[in-house]
Amino acid sequence: MRVTHVITRLIVGGAQENTVATVLGLRRKPDLEVKLISGPTHGPEGSLESAVAQEPGLLTIVPELVRPVHPWKDLVALRKLTRLFREQQPHLVHTHSGKAGILGRLAAAKARVPIIIHHIHGPSFGPFQGAPANFIFRGAERYAARVTTHFICTAHAMTRRYLAAGIGQPEMFTRVLSGFDLQPYEKLSNDPMRRAQLGLPPDAFVIGKIARLFSLKGHDDLFSAFQQLLPQCPHARLLLIGDGPLREQFTTKLSAMGLTDKVVFTGLLPPQEVPRHIAIMDCLAHLSAREALSRALPQALAAGKPVVAYDFDGADEICLEGETGFLIRSGDVAIVADRLLKLSRDAGLRERLGKRGREFVFANFSVERLVNEQHELYLRLARQNHLPVQ
C-alpha cells in the first residue's frame, strides 16, 4: 500500500516528533511504501528535517505550504499537493496540523485518493481564541471533513470536541496515543554535574517545563505561580526547555518580577538531550491552554517525575489526579503554587506519583505501539474500501 503523510512544518515539537517517528516506523513495514511532504521549516523552534532527510526518496518540501494564512501561497500549495498526489498515486493520505490538514485533504480528494486520514494532534478551534477565528476554523474543518475517511486523535478529548462541533461521526474517530523512544528513560539519574553546569544548586527544588516559548503554552501562569511559591520555598528554581519568539519578552518579564537568578533557559535542545534534562527536575509543570495531549507529560512521567497540569483538552488522560500528579482547573494559579509547594515538601509523594506515572507511560506510550496501531488502522480501512492488502 502506498501512503503519503503531509505536515505543515517539521519543527521540534510533539506533533512533529510523533509524525517523524510514525513515518520512519511505518517505512519498516514490508507492505507499505511511505512518503512525507512538508512545508519549509525555519525559525527558533528548530528543525527535524535531518531526521528524515537521510531516508532516500522520503521527504518532499513544498515551499508554499506555510503556517500563516496566505491566499496566494495556499492556492499554489493546493495545486502542488494535488499534482504530487497524482504523481505518487497513494492509496492513503495521512495529514497532520492545521494548514496541511485542510489543504492536504482537499488536494487528496481532487486527486481521487481512496483513503484520507486527518490526525488531530491539537484543536484548531476552542476557548483559546476569539469567536471570529473559531467560526473560520470550525467552518474549514467541517468542509474538509466531507472528504475525510477517518480521524486519528491523540486524546479522547479531541473526539468529543470535534463531534460537538458537528465534525464527523463517532465511528470515524480512533484514538492513538502518542509514542516515543522509551529506552533513554530506562536508566536516568539526577546528575549533580548537569545541575551545576546549568547553575542549579544541588538542593534546589527544580520545576521543569518543556514547551516552545510561545503563546498559549502557559509560561505567564507558571511565572506567577512560581513567584507565589518562592516565599515558602526559596530554594525552588524553574528550568525552561525550549525556544521561540517570546524568549526576549519572557526574559524582560522575569527581570521585572525579580526572578532572573531563579530561572534557567536551556534554549532549544535536540530531542535526544531532553531525557537527561528531565532527570534533574523534581517535577514538571504544564499549564498549556491548547494541546490534545502534550508530549511533555508522558516524557516527564517516563523519567519518574510527577506532573502538575491544567485540566485542558486531554491532560486528564495522563495526568491522573493523585496518581501521576495534580490536575488543576485552568487559570487557578494559587492552586498550582499550592501543589508545587506540596511536592517540594514531600519527597515520598514525588516518588510515589512518579513511579505510578512511569508504569503508566511504559505500558502505553512506546513508539512500537504507536506505529503498530496506525498500521492496523490502515489495513482495516483498506479492507473496508476494497483495496488489495497483504
TIGU-251100 format. One record per residue (C-alpha): residue number from 1; residue in three letters; chain; y negated, z negated, x. Coordinates in steps of 0.1 Angstrom, whole numbers, plus 5000, padded with zeros to 4 digits. Example, Ala and Ser with C-alpha at 12.3 -4.5 7.8 and 13.67 -1.06 7.14 Angstrom:
2
{1; 'ALA'; 'A'; {5045; 4922; 5123}}
{2; 'SER'; 'A'; {5011; 4929; 5137}}
***
This chain:
390
{1; 'MET'; 'A'; {5000; 5000; 5000}}
{2; 'ARG'; 'A'; {4965; 5009; 5013}}
{3; 'VAL'; 'A'; {4940; 4981; 5010}}
{4; 'THR'; 'A'; {4903; 4981; 5018}}
{5; 'HIS'; 'A'; {4881; 4949; 5019}}
{6; 'VAL'; 'A'; {4843; 4951; 5016}}
{7; 'ILE'; 'A'; {4819; 4924; 5026}}
{8; 'THR'; 'A'; {4781; 4924; 5029}}
{9; 'ARG'; 'A'; {4780; 4909; 5064}}
{10; 'LEU'; 'A'; {4801; 4892; 5089}}
{11; 'ILE'; 'A'; {4780; 4862; 5098}}
{12; 'VAL'; 'A'; {4796; 4829; 5110}}
{13; 'GLY'; 'A'; {4802; 4813; 5076}}
{14; 'GLY'; 'A'; {4831; 4800; 5054}}
{15; 'ALA'; 'A'; {4834; 4831; 5032}}
{16; 'GLN'; 'A'; {4833; 4854; 5062}}
{17; 'GLU'; 'A'; {4858; 4834; 5082}}
{18; 'ASN'; 'A'; {4881; 4834; 5052}}
{19; 'THR'; 'A'; {4878; 4871; 5049}}
{20; 'VAL'; 'A'; {4884; 4878; 5085}}
{21; 'ALA'; 'A'; {4915; 4855; 5085}}
{22; 'THR'; 'A'; {4928; 4873; 5054}}
{23; 'VAL'; 'A'; {4923; 4908; 5068}}
{24; 'LEU'; 'A'; {4939; 4900; 5101}}
{25; 'GLY'; 'A'; {4968; 4882; 5084}}
{26; 'LEU'; 'A'; {4974; 4910; 5059}}
{27; 'ARG'; 'A'; {4974; 4935; 5087}}
{28; 'ARG'; 'A'; {5006; 4919; 5099}}
{29; 'LYS'; 'A'; {5024; 4926; 5066}}
{30; 'PRO'; 'A'; {5047; 4957; 5071}}
{31; 'ASP'; 'A'; {5040; 4971; 5036}}
{32; 'LEU'; 'A'; {5002; 4971; 5039}}
{33; 'GLU'; 'A'; {4976; 4993; 5056}}
{34; 'VAL'; 'A'; {4944; 4973; 5057}}
{35; 'LYS'; 'A'; {4908; 4983; 5065}}
{36; 'LEU'; 'A'; {4875; 4964; 5064}}
{37; 'ILE'; 'A'; {4840; 4977; 5055}}
{38; 'SER'; 'A'; {4809; 4956; 5062}}
{39; 'GLY'; 'A'; {4771; 4959; 5063}}
{40; 'PRO'; 'A'; {4753; 4951; 5096}}
{41; 'THR'; 'A'; {4753; 4916; 5110}}
{42; 'HIS'; 'A'; {4724; 4901; 5129}}
{43; 'GLY'; 'A'; {4702; 4870; 5130}}
{44; 'PRO'; 'A'; {4706; 4834; 5139}}
{45; 'GLU'; 'A'; {4737; 4828; 5118}}
{46; 'GLY'; 'A'; {4758; 4846; 5144}}
{47; 'SER'; 'A'; {4785; 4873; 5140}}
{48; 'LEU'; 'A'; {4822; 4876; 5135}}
{49; 'GLU'; 'A'; {4823; 4913; 5142}}
{50; 'SER'; 'A'; {4840; 4908; 5176}}
{51; 'ALA'; 'A'; {4870; 4891; 5158}}
{52; 'VAL'; 'A'; {4879; 4923; 5141}}
{53; 'ALA'; 'A'; {4863; 4950; 5163}}
{54; 'GLN'; 'A'; {4893; 4948; 5187}}
{55; 'GLU'; 'A'; {4917; 4959; 5159}}
{56; 'PRO'; 'A'; {4918; 4997; 5162}}
{57; 'GLY'; 'A'; {4906; 5015; 5130}}
{58; 'LEU'; 'A'; {4900; 4983; 5111}}
{59; 'LEU'; 'A'; {4862; 4979; 5108}}
{60; 'THR'; 'A'; {4836; 5004; 5094}}
{61; 'ILE'; 'A'; {4799; 4994; 5093}}
{62; 'VAL'; 'A'; {4777; 5008; 5066}}
{63; 'PRO'; 'A'; {4741; 5002; 5078}}
{64; 'GLU'; 'A'; {4726; 5004; 5044}}
{65; 'LEU'; 'A'; {4748; 4976; 5029}}
{66; 'VAL'; 'A'; {4722; 4948; 5033}}
{67; 'ARG'; 'A'; {4719; 4915; 5016}}
{68; 'PRO'; 'A'; {4684; 4917; 5001}}
{69; 'VAL'; 'A'; {4678; 4939; 4971}}
{70; 'HIS'; 'A'; {4666; 4973; 4984}}
{71; 'PRO'; 'A'; {4669; 5001; 4958}}
{72; 'TRP'; 'A'; {4669; 5030; 4982}}
{73; 'LYS'; 'A'; {4694; 5014; 5007}}
{74; 'ASP'; 'A'; {4715; 5002; 4978}}
{75; 'LEU'; 'A'; {4718; 5037; 4964}}
{76; 'VAL'; 'A'; {4727; 5051; 4998}}
{77; 'ALA'; 'A'; {4753; 5023; 5004}}
{78; 'LEU'; 'A'; {4768; 5030; 4970}}
{79; 'ARG'; 'A'; {4772; 5067; 4979}}
{80; 'LYS'; 'A'; {4786; 5059; 5013}}
{81; 'LEU'; 'A'; {4811; 5034; 4999}}
{82; 'THR'; 'A'; {4822; 5059; 4973}}
{83; 'ARG'; 'A'; {4827; 5086; 5000}}
{84; 'LEU'; 'A'; {4847; 5062; 5022}}
{85; 'PHE'; 'A'; {4870; 5052; 4993}}
{86; 'ARG'; 'A'; {4876; 5088; 4985}}
{87; 'GLU'; 'A'; {4885; 5094; 5022}}
{88; 'GLN'; 'A'; {4906; 5063; 5027}}
{89; 'GLN'; 'A'; {4923; 5066; 4992}}
{90; 'PRO'; 'A'; {4931; 5029; 4989}}
{91; 'HIS'; 'A'; {4954; 5017; 4962}}
{92; 'LEU'; 'A'; {4934; 4984; 4961}}
{93; 'VAL'; 'A'; {4898; 4975; 4970}}
{94; 'HIS'; 'A'; {4890; 4938; 4975}}
{95; 'THR'; 'A'; {4853; 4929; 4975}}
{96; 'HIS'; 'A'; {4836; 4898; 4988}}
{97; 'SER'; 'A'; {4800; 4884; 4984}}
{98; 'GLY'; 'A'; {4772; 4894; 4960}}
{99; 'LYS'; 'A'; {4759; 4927; 4972}}
{100; 'ALA'; 'A'; {4792; 4941; 4984}}
{101; 'GLY'; 'A'; {4808; 4927; 4953}}
{102; 'ILE'; 'A'; {4786; 4947; 4930}}
{103; 'LEU'; 'A'; {4783; 4980; 4950}}
{104; 'GLY'; 'A'; {4818; 4979; 4962}}
{105; 'ARG'; 'A'; {4833; 4976; 4928}}
{106; 'LEU'; 'A'; {4811; 5003; 4913}}
{107; 'ALA'; 'A'; {4819; 5026; 4942}}
{108; 'ALA'; 'A'; {4857; 5019; 4939}}
{109; 'ALA'; 'A'; {4855; 5028; 4902}}
{110; 'LYS'; 'A'; {4837; 5060; 4909}}
{111; 'ALA'; 'A'; {4864; 5069; 4935}}
{112; 'ARG'; 'A'; {4891; 5060; 4909}}
{113; 'VAL'; 'A'; {4907; 5033; 4929}}
{114; 'PRO'; 'A'; {4936; 5019; 4908}}
{115; 'ILE'; 'A'; {4931; 4982; 4915}}
{116; 'ILE'; 'A'; {4897; 4965; 4921}}
{117; 'ILE'; 'A'; {4896; 4928; 4930}}
{118; 'HIS'; 'A'; {4865; 4907; 4934}}
{119; 'HIS'; 'A'; {4867; 4875; 4955}}
{120; 'ILE'; 'A'; {4843; 4848; 4943}}
{121; 'HIS'; 'A'; {4835; 4826; 4973}}
{122; 'GLY'; 'A'; {4804; 4812; 4956}}
{123; 'PRO'; 'A'; {4784; 4817; 4925}}
{124; 'SER'; 'A'; {4757; 4844; 4922}}
{125; 'PHE'; 'A'; {4741; 4826; 4893}}
{126; 'GLY'; 'A'; {4737; 4789; 4883}}
{127; 'PRO'; 'A'; {4712; 4760; 4882}}
{128; 'PHE'; 'A'; {4702; 4765; 4919}}
{129; 'GLN'; 'A'; {4679; 4793; 4909}}
{130; 'GLY'; 'A'; {4654; 4803; 4881}}
{131; 'ALA'; 'A'; {4661; 4819; 4847}}
{132; 'PRO'; 'A'; {4649; 4854; 4857}}
{133; 'ALA'; 'A'; {4672; 4856; 4887}}
{134; 'ASN'; 'A'; {4701; 4842; 4867}}
{135; 'PHE'; 'A'; {4695; 4868; 4840}}
{136; 'ILE'; 'A'; {4697; 4896; 4865}}
{137; 'PHE'; 'A'; {4727; 4884; 4885}}
{138; 'ARG'; 'A'; {4746; 4874; 4854}}
{139; 'GLY'; 'A'; {4740; 4908; 4839}}
{140; 'ALA'; 'A'; {4751; 4925; 4871}}
{141; 'GLU'; 'A'; {4783; 4905; 4872}}
{142; 'ARG'; 'A'; {4791; 4913; 4836}}
{143; 'TYR'; 'A'; {4785; 4950; 4843}}
{144; 'ALA'; 'A'; {4807; 4950; 4874}}
{145; 'ALA'; 'A'; {4834; 4930; 4855}}
{146; 'ARG'; 'A'; {4840; 4961; 4833}}
{147; 'VAL'; 'A'; {4856; 4978; 4863}}
{148; 'THR'; 'A'; {4873; 4948; 4878}}
{149; 'THR'; 'A'; {4910; 4944; 4876}}
{150; 'HIS'; 'A'; {4912; 4908; 4888}}
{151; 'PHE'; 'A'; {4892; 4880; 4903}}
{152; 'ILE'; 'A'; {4901; 4856; 4931}}
{153; 'CYS'; 'A'; {4883; 4823; 4931}}
{154; 'THR'; 'A'; {4884; 4797; 4959}}
{155; 'ALA'; 'A'; {4879; 4769; 4932}}
{156; 'HIS'; 'A'; {4887; 4765; 4895}}
{157; 'ALA'; 'A'; {4850; 4757; 4891}}
{158; 'MET'; 'A'; {4842; 4794; 4896}}
{159; 'THR'; 'A'; {4867; 4805; 4870}}
{160; 'ARG'; 'A'; {4851; 4781; 4845}}
{161; 'ARG'; 'A'; {4816; 4792; 4853}}
{162; 'TYR'; 'A'; {4823; 4830; 4851}}
{163; 'LEU'; 'A'; {4843; 4826; 4818}}
{164; 'ALA'; 'A'; {4815; 4805; 4803}}
{165; 'ALA'; 'A'; {4791; 4834; 4812}}
{166; 'GLY'; 'A'; {4812; 4859; 4793}}
{167; 'ILE'; 'A'; {4826; 4875; 4825}}
{168; 'GLY'; 'A'; {4863; 4885; 4824}}
{169; 'GLN'; 'A'; {4892; 4869; 4806}}
{170; 'PRO'; 'A'; {4913; 4838; 4816}}
{171; 'GLU'; 'A'; {4943; 4859; 4827}}
{172; 'MET'; 'A'; {4920; 4879; 4851}}
{173; 'PHE'; 'A'; {4914; 4849; 4874}}
{174; 'THR'; 'A'; {4936; 4834; 4902}}
{175; 'ARG'; 'A'; {4926; 4805; 4924}}
{176; 'VAL'; 'A'; {4935; 4810; 4960}}
{177; 'LEU'; 'A'; {4923; 4781; 4982}}
{178; 'SER'; 'A'; {4906; 4789; 5014}}
{179; 'GLY'; 'A'; {4926; 4788; 5046}}
{180; 'PHE'; 'A'; {4921; 4784; 5083}}
{181; 'ASP'; 'A'; {4940; 4778; 5115}}
{182; 'LEU'; 'A'; {4951; 4741; 5114}}
{183; 'GLN'; 'A'; {4966; 4740; 5149}}
{184; 'PRO'; 'A'; {4933; 4730; 5166}}
{185; 'TYR'; 'A'; {4931; 4700; 5143}}
{186; 'GLU'; 'A'; {4965; 4686; 5151}}
{187; 'LYS'; 'A'; {4956; 4666; 5183}}
{188; 'LEU'; 'A'; {4919; 4657; 5183}}
{189; 'SER'; 'A'; {4903; 4627; 5198}}
{190; 'ASN'; 'A'; {4868; 4611; 5197}}
{191; 'ASP'; 'A'; {4858; 4622; 5232}}
{192; 'PRO'; 'A'; {4831; 4599; 5246}}
{193; 'MET'; 'A'; {4822; 4625; 5272}}
{194; 'ARG'; 'A'; {4814; 4651; 5245}}
{195; 'ARG'; 'A'; {4793; 4624; 5227}}
{196; 'ALA'; 'A'; {4775; 4617; 5260}}
{197; 'GLN'; 'A'; {4768; 4654; 5265}}
{198; 'LEU'; 'A'; {4751; 4656; 5231}}
{199; 'GLY'; 'A'; {4731; 4624; 5237}}
{200; 'LEU'; 'A'; {4751; 4604; 5212}}
{201; 'PRO'; 'A'; {4757; 4567; 5221}}
{202; 'PRO'; 'A'; {4793; 4556; 5224}}
{203; 'ASP'; 'A'; {4788; 4531; 5195}}
{204; 'ALA'; 'A'; {4769; 4554; 5172}}
{205; 'PHE'; 'A'; {4780; 4560; 5136}}
{206; 'VAL'; 'A'; {4779; 4598; 5136}}
{207; 'ILE'; 'A'; {4773; 4615; 5103}}
{208; 'GLY'; 'A'; {4781; 4652; 5106}}
{209; 'LYS'; 'A'; {4770; 4683; 5087}}
{210; 'ILE'; 'A'; {4783; 4718; 5091}}
{211; 'ALA'; 'A'; {4761; 4744; 5075}}
{212; 'ARG'; 'A'; {4737; 4772; 5081}}
{213; 'LEU'; 'A'; {4701; 4759; 5084}}
{214; 'PHE'; 'A'; {4692; 4775; 5051}}
{215; 'SER'; 'A'; {4680; 4766; 5016}}
{216; 'LEU'; 'A'; {4705; 4751; 4991}}
{217; 'LYS'; 'A'; {4726; 4735; 5018}}
{218; 'GLY'; 'A'; {4713; 4700; 5012}}
{219; 'HIS'; 'A'; {4696; 4692; 5045}}
{220; 'ASP'; 'A'; {4665; 4677; 5029}}
{221; 'ASP'; 'A'; {4685; 4653; 5008}}
{222; 'LEU'; 'A'; {4706; 4643; 5038}}
{223; 'PHE'; 'A'; {4675; 4636; 5058}}
{224; 'SER'; 'A'; {4662; 4614; 5030}}
{225; 'ALA'; 'A'; {4695; 4595; 5027}}
{226; 'PHE'; 'A'; {4696; 4591; 5065}}
{227; 'GLN'; 'A'; {4661; 4576; 5065}}
{228; 'GLN'; 'A'; {4672; 4551; 5038}}
{229; 'LEU'; 'A'; {4703; 4542; 5058}}
{230; 'LEU'; 'A'; {4687; 4535; 5092}}
{231; 'PRO'; 'A'; {4671; 4501; 5085}}
{232; 'GLN'; 'A'; {4706; 4487; 5077}}
{233; 'CYS'; 'A'; {4725; 4509; 5102}}
{234; 'PRO'; 'A'; {4702; 4515; 5131}}
{235; 'HIS'; 'A'; {4730; 4529; 5153}}
{236; 'ALA'; 'A'; {4735; 4559; 5129}}
{237; 'ARG'; 'A'; {4730; 4594; 5141}}
{238; 'LEU'; 'A'; {4730; 4629; 5125}}
{239; 'LEU'; 'A'; {4750; 4657; 5141}}
{240; 'LEU'; 'A'; {4740; 4691; 5126}}
{241; 'ILE'; 'A'; {4763; 4720; 5134}}
{242; 'GLY'; 'A'; {4748; 4754; 5126}}
{243; 'ASP'; 'A'; {4717; 4775; 5130}}
{244; 'GLY'; 'A'; {4695; 4795; 5107}}
{245; 'PRO'; 'A'; {4660; 4805; 5097}}
{246; 'LEU'; 'A'; {4649; 4769; 5087}}
{247; 'ARG'; 'A'; {4656; 4754; 5122}}
{248; 'GLU'; 'A'; {4619; 4751; 5131}}
{249; 'GLN'; 'A'; {4610; 4738; 5096}}
{250; 'PHE'; 'A'; {4636; 4711; 5098}}
{251; 'THR'; 'A'; {4626; 4701; 5134}}
{252; 'THR'; 'A'; {4590; 4696; 5122}}
{253; 'LYS'; 'A'; {4601; 4676; 5092}}
{254; 'LEU'; 'A'; {4623; 4653; 5112}}
{255; 'SER'; 'A'; {4594; 4647; 5136}}
{256; 'ALA'; 'A'; {4571; 4638; 5107}}
{257; 'MET'; 'A'; {4598; 4614; 5094}}
{258; 'GLY'; 'A'; {4602; 4597; 5129}}
{259; 'LEU'; 'A'; {4638; 4608; 5131}}
{260; 'THR'; 'A'; {4637; 4632; 5161}}
{261; 'ASP'; 'A'; {4656; 4610; 5185}}
{262; 'LYS'; 'A'; {4683; 4602; 5160}}
{263; 'VAL'; 'A'; {4693; 4638; 5150}}
{264; 'VAL'; 'A'; {4712; 4663; 5172}}
{265; 'PHE'; 'A'; {4712; 4700; 5166}}
{266; 'THR'; 'A'; {4741; 4718; 5182}}
{267; 'GLY'; 'A'; {4729; 4752; 5172}}
{268; 'LEU'; 'A'; {4754; 4779; 5164}}
{269; 'LEU'; 'A'; {4789; 4771; 5176}}
{270; 'PRO'; 'A'; {4818; 4796; 5180}}
{271; 'PRO'; 'A'; {4844; 4787; 5153}}
{272; 'GLN'; 'A'; {4869; 4775; 5179}}
{273; 'GLU'; 'A'; {4844; 4749; 5191}}
{274; 'VAL'; 'A'; {4839; 4733; 5156}}
{275; 'PRO'; 'A'; {4871; 4711; 5156}}
{276; 'ARG'; 'A'; {4862; 4694; 5189}}
{277; 'HIS'; 'A'; {4827; 4686; 5175}}
{278; 'ILE'; 'A'; {4841; 4673; 5142}}
{279; 'ALA'; 'A'; {4863; 4650; 5163}}
{280; 'ILE'; 'A'; {4833; 4630; 5175}}
{281; 'MET'; 'A'; {4820; 4624; 5139}}
{282; 'ASP'; 'A'; {4828; 4594; 5119}}
{283; 'CYS'; 'A'; {4823; 4611; 5085}}
{284; 'LEU'; 'A'; {4809; 4643; 5071}}
{285; 'ALA'; 'A'; {4781; 4646; 5045}}
{286; 'HIS'; 'A'; {4778; 4678; 5025}}
{287; 'LEU'; 'A'; {4751; 4679; 4999}}
{288; 'SER'; 'A'; {4750; 4716; 4990}}
{289; 'ALA'; 'A'; {4737; 4729; 4957}}
{290; 'ARG'; 'A'; {4757; 4762; 4958}}
{291; 'GLU'; 'A'; {4792; 4769; 4970}}
{292; 'ALA'; 'A'; {4825; 4774; 4954}}
{293; 'LEU'; 'A'; {4843; 4751; 4978}}
{294; 'SER'; 'A'; {4827; 4746; 5012}}
{295; 'ARG'; 'A'; {4850; 4752; 5042}}
{296; 'ALA'; 'A'; {4832; 4722; 5059}}
{297; 'LEU'; 'A'; {4850; 4698; 5036}}
{298; 'PRO'; 'A'; {4886; 4707; 5045}}
{299; 'GLN'; 'A'; {4876; 4711; 5081}}
{300; 'ALA'; 'A'; {4864; 4675; 5083}}
{301; 'LEU'; 'A'; {4894; 4662; 5064}}
{302; 'ALA'; 'A'; {4918; 4682; 5087}}
{303; 'ALA'; 'A'; {4903; 4661; 5115}}
{304; 'GLY'; 'A'; {4908; 4629; 5096}}
{305; 'LYS'; 'A'; {4872; 4624; 5088}}
{306; 'PRO'; 'A'; {4862; 4612; 5053}}
{307; 'VAL'; 'A'; {4836; 4632; 5034}}
{308; 'VAL'; 'A'; {4806; 4624; 5012}}
{309; 'ALA'; 'A'; {4797; 4653; 4989}}
{310; 'TYR'; 'A'; {4776; 4662; 4959}}
{311; 'ASP'; 'A'; {4796; 4669; 4928}}
{312; 'PHE'; 'A'; {4787; 4706; 4929}}
{313; 'ASP'; 'A'; {4810; 4736; 4919}}
{314; 'GLY'; 'A'; {4845; 4729; 4934}}
{315; 'ALA'; 'A'; {4837; 4700; 4956}}
{316; 'ASP'; 'A'; {4858; 4677; 4934}}
{317; 'GLU'; 'A'; {4888; 4698; 4941}}
{318; 'ILE'; 'A'; {4889; 4685; 4976}}
{319; 'CYS'; 'A'; {4865; 4655; 4978}}
{320; 'LEU'; 'A'; {4887; 4632; 4957}}
{321; 'GLU'; 'A'; {4868; 4601; 4947}}
{322; 'GLY'; 'A'; {4881; 4571; 4965}}
{323; 'GLU'; 'A'; {4910; 4591; 4980}}
{324; 'THR'; 'A'; {4894; 4615; 5006}}
{325; 'GLY'; 'A'; {4858; 4605; 5003}}
{326; 'PHE'; 'A'; {4830; 4599; 4979}}
{327; 'LEU'; 'A'; {4818; 4623; 4952}}
{328; 'ILE'; 'A'; {4782; 4618; 4941}}
{329; 'ARG'; 'A'; {4761; 4632; 4913}}
{330; 'SER'; 'A'; {4738; 4659; 4928}}
{331; 'GLY'; 'A'; {4704; 4646; 4938}}
{332; 'ASP'; 'A'; {4713; 4609; 4939}}
{333; 'VAL'; 'A'; {4701; 4603; 4974}}
{334; 'ALA'; 'A'; {4702; 4565; 4971}}
{335; 'ILE'; 'A'; {4739; 4565; 4963}}
{336; 'VAL'; 'A'; {4745; 4589; 4993}}
{337; 'ALA'; 'A'; {4728; 4563; 5015}}
{338; 'ASP'; 'A'; {4749; 4535; 5000}}
{339; 'ARG'; 'A'; {4782; 4553; 5005}}
{340; 'LEU'; 'A'; {4773; 4562; 5041}}
{341; 'LEU'; 'A'; {4765; 4525; 5047}}
{342; 'LYS'; 'A'; {4798; 4515; 5032}}
{343; 'LEU'; 'A'; {4816; 4539; 5056}}
{344; 'SER'; 'A'; {4796; 4527; 5086}}
{345; 'ARG'; 'A'; {4807; 4491; 5079}}
{346; 'ASP'; 'A'; {4844; 4497; 5072}}
{347; 'ALA'; 'A'; {4865; 4514; 5099}}
{348; 'GLY'; 'A'; {4896; 4508; 5079}}
{349; 'LEU'; 'A'; {4882; 4526; 5049}}
{350; 'ARG'; 'A'; {4873; 4555; 5071}}
{351; 'GLU'; 'A'; {4908; 4557; 5085}}
{352; 'ARG'; 'A'; {4924; 4554; 5050}}
{353; 'LEU'; 'A'; {4903; 4581; 5034}}
{354; 'GLY'; 'A'; {4906; 4604; 5065}}
{355; 'LYS'; 'A'; {4944; 4600; 5066}}
{356; 'ARG'; 'A'; {4948; 4610; 5029}}
{357; 'GLY'; 'A'; {4924; 4639; 5034}}
{358; 'ARG'; 'A'; {4943; 4652; 5064}}
{359; 'GLU'; 'A'; {4976; 4651; 5045}}
{360; 'PHE'; 'A'; {4959; 4670; 5016}}
{361; 'VAL'; 'A'; {4944; 4697; 5038}}
{362; 'PHE'; 'A'; {4976; 4703; 5059}}
{363; 'ALA'; 'A'; {4995; 4708; 5027}}
{364; 'ASN'; 'A'; {4970; 4732; 5010}}
{365; 'PHE'; 'A'; {4947; 4750; 5035}}
{366; 'SER'; 'A'; {4969; 4768; 5060}}
{367; 'VAL'; 'A'; {4959; 4804; 5068}}
{368; 'GLU'; 'A'; {4995; 4814; 5063}}
{369; 'ARG'; 'A'; {4994; 4802; 5027}}
{370; 'LEU'; 'A'; {4961; 4820; 5021}}
{371; 'VAL'; 'A'; {4975; 4853; 5033}}
{372; 'ASN'; 'A'; {5008; 4850; 5015}}
{373; 'GLU'; 'A'; {4993; 4841; 4982}}
{374; 'GLN'; 'A'; {4969; 4871; 4983}}
{375; 'HIS'; 'A'; {4997; 4894; 4994}}
{376; 'GLU'; 'A'; {5019; 4882; 4965}}
{377; 'LEU'; 'A'; {4990; 4888; 4941}}
{378; 'TYR'; 'A'; {4985; 4924; 4955}}
{379; 'LEU'; 'A'; {5022; 4931; 4949}}
{380; 'ARG'; 'A'; {5021; 4917; 4913}}
{381; 'LEU'; 'A'; {4990; 4938; 4904}}
{382; 'ALA'; 'A'; {5005; 4969; 4920}}
{383; 'ARG'; 'A'; {5036; 4965; 4898}}
{384; 'GLN'; 'A'; {5015; 4959; 4867}}
{385; 'ASN'; 'A'; {4996; 4991; 4875}}
{386; 'HIS'; 'A'; {5028; 5011; 4881}}
{387; 'LEU'; 'A'; {5021; 5016; 4918}}
{388; 'PRO'; 'A'; {5050; 5020; 4943}}
{389; 'VAL'; 'A'; {5056; 4988; 4962}}
{390; 'GLN'; 'A'; {5084; 4978; 4986}}
***
